[in-house]
Amino acid sequence: MMLELIKITKYFHRGSVNEVLALHDISLDVGRGDFVSIIGSNGAGKSTLLNCVAGCFFPDQGVIVLDQRDVSKWPEFKRAALIGRVFQDPLLGTCASMSIEQNLALALRRGRRRGLGRGVRFEDREMFREKLTHLDLGLENRLQDTVGLLSGGQRQALTMVMATLARPEILLLDEHTAALDPKTGQQILDLTQRLVEGMGLTTLMVTHNMHQALRMGNRLIMMHRGEVILDIAGQEKARLQVDDLLARFYTLKKEAFSSDKMLLV
Amino acid sequence: MSWYALLGAVEQGLVYGIMVLGVYLTFRVLNFPDLTVDGSLPLGAAVSAVAISFGVNPFAALFLALGAGFLAGMVTGFLNTKLGILHLLASILTMIALYSINIRVMSGPNVSLLGRNTVLDLFMRFGLPGYVASIILFTIISLSIVVFLVWFLHTEFGQSMLATGDNPRMITSQGVNTHTVIILGVGLSNALVAFSGALIAQNQGAADVNMGVGTIVAGLASVIVGETVFGRGGVLRAVVAALLGSILYRTAIALALSMKLGAFSFTPSDLNLITALLVVLALTAPRIKARFFP
Protein backbone atom coordinates (compact mmCIF):
# COMPACT_ATOMS: atom_id res chain seq x y z
CA MET A 1 0.00 0.00 0.00
CA MET A 2 1.17 3.50 -0.78
CA LEU A 3 -1.28 5.27 1.49
CA GLU A 4 -3.22 3.89 4.43
CA LEU A 5 -5.69 5.98 6.36
CA ILE A 6 -6.76 4.23 9.54
CA LYS A 7 -9.89 5.43 11.34
CA ILE A 8 -9.38 9.13 10.68
CA THR A 9 -11.73 11.51 12.47
CA LYS A 10 -11.54 15.27 12.28
CA TYR A 11 -13.78 17.88 13.83
CA PHE A 12 -13.60 21.57 13.02
CA HIS A 13 -14.53 24.13 15.70
CA ARG A 14 -14.92 21.31 18.17
CA GLY A 15 -16.99 22.15 21.22
CA SER A 16 -18.49 25.29 19.70
CA VAL A 17 -21.91 25.82 18.13
CA ASN A 18 -20.20 25.65 14.72
CA GLU A 19 -18.85 22.16 15.34
CA VAL A 20 -18.49 20.21 12.10
CA LEU A 21 -17.59 16.57 11.78
CA ALA A 22 -15.45 16.89 8.67
CA LEU A 23 -14.06 13.36 8.53
CA HIS A 24 -15.89 10.54 10.25
CA ASP A 25 -13.90 7.42 11.02
CA ILE A 26 -12.45 7.12 7.54
CA SER A 27 -10.32 4.14 6.63
CA LEU A 28 -8.85 3.94 3.17
CA ASP A 29 -6.11 1.97 1.46
CA VAL A 30 -4.61 3.25 -1.75
CA GLY A 31 -2.33 0.91 -3.66
CA ARG A 32 0.87 1.87 -5.42
CA GLY A 33 0.07 3.38 -8.80
CA ASP A 34 -3.65 3.79 -8.11
CA PHE A 35 -5.36 6.84 -9.54
CA VAL A 36 -8.35 7.61 -7.33
CA SER A 37 -10.91 10.25 -8.21
CA ILE A 38 -12.91 11.58 -5.29
CA ILE A 39 -16.34 13.12 -5.75
CA GLY A 40 -18.99 14.38 -3.39
CA SER A 41 -21.15 17.38 -2.64
CA ASN A 42 -19.92 20.58 -1.06
CA GLY A 43 -18.82 19.98 2.49
CA ALA A 44 -18.54 16.23 1.98
CA GLY A 45 -14.94 16.30 3.19
CA LYS A 46 -13.08 15.75 -0.08
CA SER A 47 -10.63 18.62 0.28
CA THR A 48 -10.38 17.99 4.02
CA LEU A 49 -9.29 14.45 3.25
CA LEU A 50 -6.57 15.69 0.91
CA ASN A 51 -5.42 18.36 3.36
CA CYS A 52 -5.32 15.73 6.06
CA VAL A 53 -2.96 13.59 3.98
CA ALA A 54 -0.88 16.67 3.15
CA GLY A 55 -0.58 17.57 6.82
CA CYS A 56 -2.30 20.98 6.78
CA PHE A 57 -3.80 19.90 10.11
CA PHE A 58 -3.60 16.89 12.36
CA PRO A 59 -6.62 14.61 12.66
CA ASP A 60 -8.30 14.27 16.07
CA GLN A 61 -8.00 10.50 15.78
CA GLY A 62 -6.45 8.03 13.40
CA VAL A 63 -3.20 7.12 11.75
CA ILE A 64 -1.79 8.07 8.36
CA VAL A 65 0.75 5.72 6.81
CA LEU A 66 2.45 6.96 3.69
CA ASP A 67 4.89 4.71 1.86
CA GLN A 68 5.27 2.42 4.94
CA ARG A 69 5.97 5.39 7.22
CA ASP A 70 3.67 6.61 9.95
CA VAL A 71 3.47 10.30 9.05
CA SER A 72 0.61 11.14 11.46
CA LYS A 73 2.84 13.46 13.51
CA TRP A 74 4.85 14.90 10.62
CA PRO A 75 4.30 18.61 9.95
CA GLU A 76 3.21 19.69 6.49
CA PHE A 77 6.64 20.78 5.25
CA LYS A 78 8.15 17.43 6.23
CA ARG A 79 5.44 15.39 4.49
CA ALA A 80 6.01 17.52 1.41
CA ALA A 81 9.10 15.42 0.72
CA LEU A 82 6.72 12.59 -0.25
CA ILE A 83 3.85 14.59 -1.72
CA GLY A 84 3.23 16.60 -4.87
CA ARG A 85 0.29 18.98 -4.71
CA VAL A 86 -1.79 21.08 -7.08
CA PHE A 87 -4.37 23.45 -5.63
CA GLN A 88 -7.69 24.67 -6.98
CA ASP A 89 -6.44 28.27 -7.12
CA PRO A 90 -3.88 28.48 -9.96
CA LEU A 91 -2.17 31.35 -8.12
CA LEU A 92 -1.42 29.18 -5.07
CA GLY A 93 0.99 26.74 -6.67
CA THR A 94 3.62 29.19 -7.89
CA CYS A 95 5.46 32.31 -6.75
CA ALA A 96 4.28 35.25 -8.84
CA SER A 97 7.31 37.47 -8.23
CA MET A 98 9.83 34.82 -9.19
CA SER A 99 10.80 33.56 -12.64
CA ILE A 100 9.66 30.31 -14.23
CA GLU A 101 13.08 28.70 -13.78
CA GLN A 102 13.30 29.87 -10.17
CA ASN A 103 9.93 28.29 -9.44
CA LEU A 104 11.01 25.06 -11.12
CA ALA A 105 14.28 25.07 -9.17
CA LEU A 106 12.35 25.48 -5.91
CA ALA A 107 10.22 22.48 -6.85
CA LEU A 108 13.21 20.40 -7.92
CA ARG A 109 14.61 20.61 -4.37
CA ARG A 110 11.38 19.46 -2.73
CA GLY A 111 12.26 17.32 0.23
CA ARG A 112 15.97 18.12 0.07
CA ARG A 113 18.17 20.41 2.12
CA ARG A 114 18.46 23.92 0.79
CA GLY A 115 21.90 25.34 1.36
CA LEU A 116 24.03 28.08 -0.11
CA GLY A 117 24.48 26.54 -3.53
CA ARG A 118 23.09 28.36 -6.55
CA GLY A 119 19.29 28.38 -6.65
CA VAL A 120 19.03 27.86 -10.40
CA ARG A 121 21.83 25.67 -11.67
CA PHE A 122 23.05 25.91 -15.21
CA GLU A 123 22.77 22.16 -15.79
CA ASP A 124 19.12 22.13 -14.66
CA ARG A 125 18.01 24.62 -17.28
CA GLU A 126 18.17 22.14 -20.13
CA MET A 127 15.94 19.72 -18.18
CA PHE A 128 13.47 22.52 -17.34
CA ARG A 129 13.30 23.49 -20.99
CA GLU A 130 12.64 19.92 -22.03
CA LYS A 131 9.86 19.46 -19.46
CA LEU A 132 8.20 22.71 -20.53
CA THR A 133 8.41 21.82 -24.21
CA HIS A 134 5.95 18.97 -23.58
CA LEU A 135 3.37 21.51 -22.39
CA ASP A 136 3.28 23.09 -25.84
CA LEU A 137 2.72 26.52 -24.31
CA GLY A 138 5.96 28.12 -25.45
CA LEU A 139 7.12 28.46 -21.84
CA GLU A 140 10.45 26.78 -22.66
CA ASN A 141 11.56 30.03 -24.26
CA ARG A 142 10.44 32.15 -21.33
CA LEU A 143 12.46 30.63 -18.46
CA GLN A 144 13.43 34.04 -17.12
CA ASP A 145 9.95 35.54 -17.31
CA THR A 146 8.17 36.33 -14.07
CA VAL A 147 5.41 33.83 -13.32
CA GLY A 148 3.03 36.71 -12.53
CA LEU A 149 2.94 37.41 -16.28
CA LEU A 150 1.41 33.99 -17.06
CA SER A 151 -2.29 33.20 -17.38
CA GLY A 152 -4.10 31.03 -14.84
CA GLY A 153 -3.99 28.03 -17.16
CA GLN A 154 -0.29 28.45 -17.84
CA ARG A 155 0.39 28.75 -14.12
CA GLN A 156 -1.61 25.61 -13.41
CA ALA A 157 0.29 23.73 -16.10
CA LEU A 158 3.54 24.94 -14.54
CA THR A 159 2.30 23.82 -11.11
CA MET A 160 1.58 20.34 -12.53
CA VAL A 161 5.14 20.13 -13.83
CA MET A 162 6.48 21.41 -10.50
CA ALA A 163 4.45 18.89 -8.49
CA THR A 164 5.97 16.02 -10.44
CA LEU A 165 9.48 17.40 -11.04
CA ALA A 166 10.91 15.67 -8.00
CA ARG A 167 9.03 12.38 -8.17
CA PRO A 168 6.36 12.37 -5.44
CA GLU A 169 5.22 9.16 -3.71
CA ILE A 170 1.71 10.49 -3.98
CA LEU A 171 0.14 13.28 -6.04
CA LEU A 172 -2.74 15.27 -4.52
CA LEU A 173 -4.92 17.22 -6.94
CA ASP A 174 -7.55 19.39 -5.29
CA GLU A 175 -10.12 20.41 -7.94
CA HIS A 176 -7.18 21.59 -9.93
CA THR A 177 -9.22 22.40 -13.04
CA ALA A 178 -12.26 23.97 -11.34
CA ALA A 179 -11.03 27.55 -11.61
CA LEU A 180 -10.13 27.28 -15.30
CA ASP A 181 -12.24 27.70 -18.43
CA PRO A 182 -13.41 24.37 -19.92
CA LYS A 183 -10.86 24.27 -22.72
CA THR A 184 -7.89 25.07 -20.48
CA GLY A 185 -9.28 22.69 -17.86
CA GLN A 186 -9.28 19.91 -20.45
CA GLN A 187 -5.68 20.66 -21.37
CA ILE A 188 -4.66 20.43 -17.73
CA LEU A 189 -6.55 17.13 -17.43
CA ASP A 190 -4.77 15.73 -20.48
CA LEU A 191 -1.49 16.84 -18.98
CA THR A 192 -2.46 15.18 -15.70
CA GLN A 193 -3.24 11.92 -17.46
CA ARG A 194 0.02 12.04 -19.36
CA LEU A 195 2.19 12.79 -16.31
CA VAL A 196 0.45 10.30 -14.02
CA GLU A 197 0.57 7.48 -16.55
CA GLY A 198 4.07 8.35 -17.71
CA MET A 199 5.49 8.26 -14.22
CA GLY A 200 3.09 5.67 -12.77
CA LEU A 201 2.18 8.02 -9.92
CA THR A 202 -0.19 7.20 -7.09
CA THR A 203 -2.78 9.94 -7.32
CA LEU A 204 -5.76 11.31 -5.40
CA MET A 205 -7.85 13.73 -7.46
CA VAL A 206 -10.75 15.63 -5.99
CA THR A 207 -13.29 16.85 -8.51
CA HIS A 208 -16.76 18.30 -8.70
CA ASN A 209 -17.29 16.89 -12.13
CA MET A 210 -18.76 13.36 -12.40
CA HIS A 211 -17.74 12.92 -16.03
CA GLN A 212 -14.19 13.79 -15.09
CA ALA A 213 -14.27 11.37 -12.18
CA LEU A 214 -15.59 8.57 -14.41
CA ARG A 215 -13.15 9.17 -17.21
CA MET A 216 -10.00 9.54 -15.10
CA GLY A 217 -8.36 6.98 -12.91
CA ASN A 218 -8.93 3.35 -12.01
CA ARG A 219 -10.89 3.91 -8.84
CA LEU A 220 -13.69 6.20 -7.75
CA ILE A 221 -14.65 7.25 -4.25
CA MET A 222 -17.77 9.15 -3.32
CA MET A 223 -17.89 11.03 -0.06
CA HIS A 224 -20.83 12.38 1.86
CA ARG A 225 -20.79 14.17 5.19
CA GLY A 226 -17.31 13.08 6.08
CA GLU A 227 -17.76 9.43 5.13
CA VAL A 228 -16.82 7.32 2.15
CA ILE A 229 -20.18 6.05 0.84
CA LEU A 230 -19.03 4.51 -2.41
CA ASP A 231 -15.76 2.94 -3.47
CA ILE A 232 -15.57 1.36 -6.92
CA ALA A 233 -12.48 0.17 -8.73
CA GLY A 234 -11.22 -1.68 -11.77
CA GLN A 235 -13.62 -3.18 -14.32
CA GLU A 236 -16.68 -2.11 -12.42
CA LYS A 237 -15.45 1.47 -12.41
CA ALA A 238 -14.66 1.39 -16.11
CA ARG A 239 -18.25 0.37 -16.91
CA LEU A 240 -19.77 2.96 -14.61
CA GLN A 241 -22.01 5.69 -16.09
CA VAL A 242 -23.21 8.96 -14.62
CA ASP A 243 -26.74 7.52 -14.26
CA ASP A 244 -25.43 4.50 -12.36
CA LEU A 245 -23.52 6.81 -10.09
CA LEU A 246 -26.61 8.88 -9.34
CA ALA A 247 -28.72 5.77 -8.80
CA ARG A 248 -26.13 4.32 -6.45
CA PHE A 249 -26.05 7.55 -4.57
CA TYR A 250 -29.85 7.64 -4.20
CA THR A 251 -30.12 4.11 -2.97
CA LEU A 252 -27.22 4.51 -0.60
CA LYS A 253 -28.38 7.68 0.98
CA LYS A 254 -32.14 7.60 0.29
CA GLU A 255 -32.26 11.34 0.55
CA ALA A 256 -33.88 13.91 -1.63
CA PHE A 257 -31.08 16.11 -2.73
CA SER A 258 -32.17 17.55 -6.03
CA SER A 259 -30.84 20.93 -5.02
CA ASP A 260 -27.48 19.46 -4.22
CA LYS A 261 -24.55 21.15 -5.94
CA MET A 262 -23.07 17.74 -6.68
CA LEU A 263 -25.53 17.36 -9.53
CA LEU A 264 -23.71 19.97 -11.54
CA VAL A 265 -22.43 17.44 -14.04
CA MET B 1 22.84 73.29 0.23
CA SER B 2 26.59 73.37 0.67
CA TRP B 3 28.96 70.84 -0.83
CA TYR B 4 29.88 69.82 2.69
CA ALA B 5 26.24 69.20 3.62
CA LEU B 6 25.78 67.07 0.49
CA LEU B 7 28.80 64.95 1.38
CA GLY B 8 27.39 64.57 4.86
CA ALA B 9 24.06 63.40 3.43
CA VAL B 10 25.77 60.84 1.19
CA GLU B 11 27.78 59.57 4.14
CA GLN B 12 24.63 59.22 6.23
CA GLY B 13 22.85 57.60 3.29
CA LEU B 14 25.58 54.98 2.99
CA VAL B 15 25.89 54.12 6.67
CA TYR B 16 22.13 54.06 7.23
CA GLY B 17 21.89 52.29 3.89
CA ILE B 18 23.08 49.10 5.57
CA MET B 19 20.09 49.40 7.90
CA VAL B 20 17.88 50.01 4.85
CA LEU B 21 19.15 46.78 3.27
CA GLY B 22 18.05 45.00 6.44
CA VAL B 23 14.64 46.63 6.28
CA TYR B 24 14.36 45.62 2.61
CA LEU B 25 14.97 42.02 3.65
CA THR B 26 12.04 41.92 6.06
CA PHE B 27 9.68 44.42 4.47
CA ARG B 28 10.02 43.34 0.83
CA VAL B 29 11.57 39.87 0.78
CA LEU B 30 9.83 38.29 3.76
CA ASN B 31 6.77 40.54 3.67
CA PHE B 32 7.25 40.96 7.41
CA PRO B 33 6.82 44.52 8.75
CA ASP B 34 9.50 44.51 11.42
CA LEU B 35 9.73 47.26 14.03
CA THR B 36 12.52 45.49 15.93
CA VAL B 37 14.95 47.74 14.05
CA ASP B 38 14.18 50.71 16.32
CA GLY B 39 15.74 48.63 19.10
CA SER B 40 18.36 46.66 17.21
CA LEU B 41 20.06 49.73 15.72
CA PRO B 42 20.93 51.15 19.17
CA LEU B 43 21.67 47.57 20.30
CA GLY B 44 24.39 47.31 17.69
CA ALA B 45 25.66 50.74 18.66
CA ALA B 46 25.66 49.85 22.35
CA VAL B 47 27.37 46.48 21.93
CA SER B 48 30.13 47.83 19.73
CA ALA B 49 30.70 50.95 21.89
CA VAL B 50 30.88 48.93 25.09
CA ALA B 51 33.14 46.37 23.43
CA ILE B 52 35.50 49.11 22.26
CA SER B 53 35.57 50.67 25.72
CA PHE B 54 36.62 47.24 27.02
CA GLY B 55 39.49 47.34 24.56
CA VAL B 56 38.06 45.10 21.84
CA ASN B 57 39.30 45.78 18.31
CA PRO B 58 36.82 48.15 16.58
CA PHE B 59 36.36 45.76 13.63
CA ALA B 60 35.72 42.85 15.96
CA ALA B 61 33.25 45.09 17.80
CA LEU B 62 31.28 45.47 14.55
CA PHE B 63 30.90 41.71 14.34
CA LEU B 64 29.80 41.45 17.96
CA ALA B 65 27.08 43.97 17.08
CA LEU B 66 26.16 41.85 14.05
CA GLY B 67 25.68 38.82 16.29
CA ALA B 68 23.66 40.73 18.86
CA GLY B 69 21.34 42.06 16.15
CA PHE B 70 20.93 38.56 14.74
CA LEU B 71 19.81 37.26 18.14
CA ALA B 72 17.36 40.17 18.58
CA GLY B 73 15.82 39.46 15.18
CA MET B 74 15.59 35.76 15.94
CA VAL B 75 13.61 36.59 19.07
CA THR B 76 11.07 38.51 16.97
CA GLY B 77 10.90 35.66 14.47
CA PHE B 78 10.44 33.15 17.27
CA LEU B 79 7.64 35.17 18.89
CA ASN B 80 5.88 35.37 15.54
CA THR B 81 6.25 31.80 14.28
CA LYS B 82 6.50 29.54 17.31
CA LEU B 83 4.30 31.55 19.67
CA GLY B 84 1.88 32.75 17.02
CA ILE B 85 2.08 36.47 17.86
CA LEU B 86 1.19 38.84 15.01
CA HIS B 87 4.42 39.95 13.27
CA LEU B 88 3.91 43.65 13.94
CA LEU B 89 3.19 43.07 17.63
CA ALA B 90 6.02 40.55 18.00
CA SER B 91 8.48 43.11 16.66
CA ILE B 92 7.12 45.89 18.90
CA LEU B 93 7.55 43.62 21.92
CA THR B 94 11.19 42.92 21.05
CA MET B 95 11.72 46.60 20.35
CA ILE B 96 10.53 47.80 23.77
CA ALA B 97 12.37 44.97 25.50
CA LEU B 98 15.55 46.08 23.73
CA TYR B 99 15.19 49.56 25.20
CA SER B 100 15.78 48.12 28.67
CA ILE B 101 18.42 45.71 27.40
CA ASN B 102 20.34 48.50 25.68
CA ILE B 103 20.50 50.49 28.92
CA ARG B 104 21.72 47.35 30.70
CA VAL B 105 24.36 46.78 28.04
CA MET B 106 25.66 50.35 28.39
CA SER B 107 25.02 50.53 32.16
CA GLY B 108 23.34 53.83 31.39
CA PRO B 109 21.59 55.69 28.57
CA ASN B 110 24.76 56.30 26.55
CA VAL B 111 28.44 55.48 26.07
CA SER B 112 31.00 57.90 24.69
CA LEU B 113 33.82 56.76 22.45
CA LEU B 114 35.82 59.93 23.04
CA GLY B 115 39.52 59.23 22.76
CA ARG B 116 38.92 55.65 21.64
CA ASN B 117 40.07 54.17 18.38
CA THR B 118 37.27 53.40 15.91
CA VAL B 119 37.26 51.75 12.49
CA LEU B 120 37.48 55.25 11.03
CA ASP B 121 40.67 56.06 12.91
CA LEU B 122 42.24 52.88 11.65
CA PHE B 123 41.18 53.90 8.16
CA MET B 124 42.38 57.50 8.49
CA ARG B 125 45.94 56.34 9.12
CA PHE B 126 46.28 56.53 5.36
CA GLY B 127 46.22 60.30 5.78
CA LEU B 128 42.75 61.02 4.38
CA PRO B 129 40.59 63.76 5.89
CA GLY B 130 37.77 62.39 8.07
CA TYR B 131 34.80 63.11 5.83
CA VAL B 132 36.47 61.50 2.79
CA ALA B 133 37.66 58.48 4.78
CA SER B 134 34.20 57.78 6.15
CA ILE B 135 32.57 58.00 2.71
CA ILE B 136 35.14 55.63 1.21
CA LEU B 137 34.85 53.16 4.10
CA PHE B 138 31.05 53.20 4.13
CA THR B 139 30.94 52.81 0.35
CA ILE B 140 33.18 49.75 0.53
CA ILE B 141 31.16 48.20 3.35
CA SER B 142 27.70 48.92 1.96
CA LEU B 143 28.65 47.73 -1.53
CA SER B 144 30.08 44.53 -0.04
CA ILE B 145 26.77 43.96 1.71
CA VAL B 146 24.88 44.64 -1.53
CA VAL B 147 27.01 41.99 -3.24
CA PHE B 148 26.48 39.59 -0.34
CA LEU B 149 22.69 40.07 -0.35
CA VAL B 150 22.38 39.64 -4.11
CA TRP B 151 24.44 36.46 -3.90
CA PHE B 152 22.52 35.21 -0.87
CA LEU B 153 19.10 35.78 -2.41
CA HIS B 154 20.13 33.66 -5.39
CA THR B 155 21.20 30.68 -3.30
CA GLU B 156 18.84 27.77 -2.65
CA PHE B 157 18.14 29.07 0.82
CA GLY B 158 17.79 32.68 -0.33
CA GLN B 159 15.35 31.60 -3.02
CA SER B 160 13.20 29.82 -0.45
CA MET B 161 13.28 33.04 1.60
CA LEU B 162 11.93 35.01 -1.37
CA ALA B 163 9.28 32.33 -1.85
CA THR B 164 8.34 32.41 1.85
CA GLY B 165 7.52 36.10 1.53
CA ASP B 166 5.72 35.65 -1.77
CA ASN B 167 3.68 32.49 -1.24
CA PRO B 168 4.11 30.67 2.08
CA ARG B 169 1.58 27.94 1.23
CA MET B 170 3.38 27.11 -1.98
CA ILE B 171 6.83 26.93 -0.42
CA THR B 172 5.51 24.82 2.48
CA SER B 173 4.12 22.36 -0.06
CA GLN B 174 7.61 22.31 -1.57
CA GLY B 175 9.02 21.12 1.72
CA VAL B 176 10.36 24.32 3.28
CA ASN B 177 9.84 25.05 6.97
CA THR B 178 8.73 28.68 6.76
CA HIS B 179 9.23 29.14 10.50
CA THR B 180 12.96 28.50 10.20
CA VAL B 181 13.20 30.77 7.19
CA ILE B 182 11.38 33.62 8.96
CA ILE B 183 13.45 33.29 12.15
CA LEU B 184 16.74 33.29 10.23
CA GLY B 185 15.54 35.99 7.81
CA VAL B 186 14.44 38.44 10.49
CA GLY B 187 17.67 37.58 12.32
CA LEU B 188 19.79 38.41 9.28
CA SER B 189 17.86 41.65 8.74
CA ASN B 190 18.46 42.82 12.29
CA ALA B 191 22.09 41.73 12.12
CA LEU B 192 22.53 44.23 9.29
CA VAL B 193 20.60 46.89 11.20
CA ALA B 194 22.76 46.41 14.30
CA PHE B 195 25.89 46.45 12.15
CA SER B 196 24.71 49.77 10.73
CA GLY B 197 24.07 51.05 14.27
CA ALA B 198 27.59 50.04 15.32
CA LEU B 199 29.13 51.94 12.41
CA ILE B 200 26.98 54.99 13.17
CA ALA B 201 28.08 54.96 16.81
CA GLN B 202 31.73 54.66 15.84
CA ASN B 203 31.30 57.44 13.28
CA GLN B 204 29.62 59.90 15.64
CA GLY B 205 31.69 58.88 18.66
CA ALA B 206 28.87 57.75 20.94
CA ALA B 207 26.07 55.26 21.36
CA ASP B 208 22.76 56.49 22.75
CA VAL B 209 19.68 54.52 23.75
CA ASN B 210 17.43 56.92 21.82
CA MET B 211 19.36 56.87 18.55
CA GLY B 212 17.02 54.20 17.16
CA VAL B 213 13.84 56.23 17.33
CA GLY B 214 12.30 56.46 13.87
CA THR B 215 14.66 53.91 12.29
CA ILE B 216 11.85 51.90 10.76
CA VAL B 217 10.27 55.01 9.25
CA ALA B 218 13.55 56.12 7.71
CA GLY B 219 14.14 52.57 6.50
CA LEU B 220 10.74 52.23 4.87
CA ALA B 221 10.98 55.71 3.39
CA SER B 222 14.34 54.84 1.83
CA VAL B 223 13.10 51.51 0.43
CA ILE B 224 10.03 53.16 -1.05
CA VAL B 225 11.88 56.19 -2.44
CA GLY B 226 14.38 53.80 -4.02
CA GLU B 227 11.65 51.69 -5.59
CA THR B 228 9.84 54.74 -6.91
CA VAL B 229 12.91 56.26 -8.49
CA PHE B 230 14.78 53.15 -9.64
CA GLY B 231 11.94 50.67 -10.15
CA ARG B 232 11.35 47.22 -8.66
CA GLY B 233 12.30 44.47 -11.09
CA GLY B 234 14.63 41.72 -9.97
CA VAL B 235 16.63 41.17 -6.79
CA LEU B 236 19.78 42.97 -8.01
CA ARG B 237 17.80 46.04 -8.98
CA ALA B 238 15.78 46.04 -5.77
CA VAL B 239 18.83 45.75 -3.51
CA VAL B 240 20.75 48.50 -5.32
CA ALA B 241 17.60 50.66 -5.34
CA ALA B 242 17.31 50.26 -1.56
CA LEU B 243 20.86 51.54 -1.00
CA LEU B 244 20.48 54.40 -3.48
CA GLY B 245 17.07 55.16 -1.95
CA SER B 246 18.79 55.64 1.39
CA ILE B 247 21.21 58.16 -0.12
CA LEU B 248 18.36 59.97 -1.89
CA TYR B 249 16.33 60.06 1.30
CA ARG B 250 19.16 61.58 3.37
CA THR B 251 19.86 64.08 0.59
CA ALA B 252 16.21 65.10 0.42
CA ILE B 253 16.16 65.59 4.19
CA ALA B 254 19.33 67.66 4.06
CA LEU B 255 17.88 69.73 1.21
CA ALA B 256 14.69 70.37 3.15
CA LEU B 257 16.61 71.35 6.28
CA SER B 258 18.77 73.81 4.34
CA MET B 259 15.77 75.37 2.62
CA LYS B 260 14.88 78.96 3.53
CA LEU B 261 11.63 80.63 2.48
CA GLY B 262 11.88 84.20 3.69
CA ALA B 263 11.88 84.07 7.47
CA PHE B 264 10.80 80.40 7.47
CA SER B 265 13.13 77.47 7.65
CA PHE B 266 12.77 73.88 8.79
CA THR B 267 14.28 72.73 12.07
CA PRO B 268 15.47 69.20 12.91
CA SER B 269 12.22 68.69 14.81
CA ASP B 270 10.37 68.95 11.48
CA LEU B 271 12.20 65.85 10.26
CA ASN B 272 9.33 63.48 10.99
CA LEU B 273 6.89 65.65 9.07
CA ILE B 274 9.25 65.88 6.12
CA THR B 275 9.75 62.12 6.16
CA ALA B 276 6.01 61.49 6.21
CA LEU B 277 5.46 63.88 3.29
CA LEU B 278 8.32 62.28 1.39
CA VAL B 279 6.88 58.78 1.79
CA VAL B 280 3.42 59.96 0.75
CA LEU B 281 4.97 61.58 -2.31
CA ALA B 282 6.95 58.46 -3.19
CA LEU B 283 3.94 56.19 -2.72
CA THR B 284 1.61 58.34 -4.80
CA ALA B 285 4.13 59.22 -7.50
CA PRO B 286 3.13 56.30 -9.76
CA ARG B 287 -0.55 57.32 -9.55
CA ILE B 288 0.21 60.98 -10.18
CA LYS B 289 2.36 59.98 -13.12
CA ALA B 290 -0.39 57.75 -14.56
CA ARG B 291 -3.03 60.41 -14.02
CA PHE B 292 -1.30 63.45 -15.48
CA PHE B 293 1.40 62.05 -17.76
CA PRO B 294 -0.17 59.01 -19.35
Interface residues (C-beta under 8 A of the other chain):
Chain A: A54 P75 E76 F77 K78 A80 A81 I83 R85 F87 L92 G93 T94 C95 A96 S97 M98 Q102 A105 L106 A107 R109 R110 G111 R112 R114 G115 L116 G117 R118 G119 V120 M162
Chain B: F152 H154 T155 E156 F157 G158 Q159 S160 L162 A163 D166 N167 R169 M170 I171 T172 S173 Q174 G175 V176 N177 T178
